[in-house]
Amino acid sequence: MHSLGRSLIAMGLVIALIGVVLTFAGKIPWLGRLPGDIYFKRNNFTFYFPLATSIIISVILSLILWLLRK
């Protein structure tokens, strides 16, 4: 039961951190506009794929989860 409690606390902290990031994401000017992000805009068609942003977020989340496991 002790490990279940720790897991729930860790998941709660991760969810809270994601909420804070989503709240302030619009105020971070470089988030979503990194050099590796793919953006095409034609007449009536827009394609946006945040490749570099996704990689950076993945690395940060992996690091956080690795630290929580230790």
C-alpha positions in Angstrom: 0.0 0.0 0.0 2.9 2.3 0.7 4.2 2.2 -2.9 0.7 2.8 -4.3 0.5 6.0 -2.2 3.9 7.2 -3.5 2.9 6.4 -7.1 -0.3 8.4 -6.8 1.6 11.4 -5.3 4.1 11.2 -8.1 1.4 11.1 -10.8 -0.4 14.0 -9.1 2.8 16.1 -9.2 3.4 15.3 -12.8 -0.2 16.2 -13.7 0.1 19.5 -11.8 3.4 20.2 -13.6 1.8 19.6 -17.0 -1.1 21.9 -16.0 1.4 24.7 -15.0 3.3 24.3 -18.3 0.0 24.4 -20.3 -1.1 27.5 -18.4 2.1 29.4 -19.1 2.9 27.9 -22.5 1.5 30.9 -24.4 3.7 33.2 -22.4 6.9 31.4 -23.4 7.8 33.0 -26.7 10.0 30.3 -28.2 7.8 27.4 -27.3 6.3 26.1 -30.6 8.5 28.2 -32.7 11.8 26.4 -32.6 14.0 26.0 -35.7 13.2 22.3 -36.1 9.4 22.8 -36.1 7.8 22.3 -39.5 5.3 24.9 -40.7 3.8 25.2 -44.2 1.2 27.9 -45.1 -0.4 27.9 -48.6 -3.5 29.7 -49.9 -6.1 27.9 -47.8 -4.0 25.2 -46.2 -1.8 25.3 -43.1 0.3 22.4 -41.8 2.2 22.7 -38.5 4.2 19.9 -36.9 6.2 21.0 -33.8 9.0 18.4 -34.1 11.7 20.1 -32.1 9.3 21.2 -29.4 8.0 17.7 -29.1 11.5 16.3 -28.7 12.4 18.8 -26.0 9.2 18.1 -24.1 9.8 14.4 -24.4 13.4 14.8 -23.0 12.2 16.9 -20.1 9.4 14.5 -19.2 11.7 11.5 -19.5 14.2 13.2 -17.2 11.5 14.0 -14.6 10.1 10.5 -14.7 13.6 9.0 -14.4 14.3 11.3 -11.3 11.0 10.2 -9.7 11.9 6.5 -10.1 15.1 6.9 -8.2 
